[in-house]
Amino acid sequence: MTSTVEYLGGLRTSAIHLRSQNSILTDAPIDNQGKGETFSPTDLVATALASCIMTIMGITAEKNGLDISGAKASVTKTMASNPRRIAQIDVIIQMPSKNYTEKDRKSLEAAAHACPVGRSLHPETKEVLTILWE
């Protein structure tokens, strides 16, 4: 098993990562009867996409002797209705000021598009990735 999830009531869950015992709370979003006091499950999906992209870029960077520490991502999730689902996830990655060559950039961009979370999204979920180089 990877994790356990407990429904706490009030449209809130607690998820425990079994190996580390780290926990994450979720709330239903305000626009769907929730409090919106923490991540919603769909927020986690969108955030997982950005985290995955940056992790795969990090693996590629380490293999190529590059340093991407300090890279930051901003995530915007757009919901659709009928059925309610994630329609679009926009991820903007701001790369740190380092002297990346054109070859480095292409390698890192290819890695960003090889993220398993992105490959697991429904085909109707639009993924918009922008990488900003200093």
Steps between C-alpha positions, in 0.01 A plus 500: 500500500602857435265687729187494707223759491249565775182704464491737798156649438416848384626417148857458631738205462836411649745307285804327650802403289583164654876495445566845649187549713463850353141619477291719274159642579250576225181703500231526241544833318279797581329474160397143583352530851836494683697726729800533270731520800760268344571328169203342326554162334508668158748759633724206592475361146602835351776545757619142444542581131733791577689300761541210258620726218761656726608161638553354151688816401711455816583140409607613153698789644689271739580253220645788297689673781258794511353679800137610488464569872295812551266427208143593595165410353167678515190293436154604382217246485186564298192292571224404260147386575268237355684293600699679768866440418835670451483665159845659493817521706742783431852457637753781472853408601743780578851365458781641712765727353761252385692472177297228332604424143242454226569125522435509878174684448376256237590205721320648801195596293478146358520364854219732609273349235587144611337533841300188598226709665446693177491175306237371744258791462181451301553593133235772532697671778702773335853540634669834430867507596713815478866504599648844560878521471683790669 
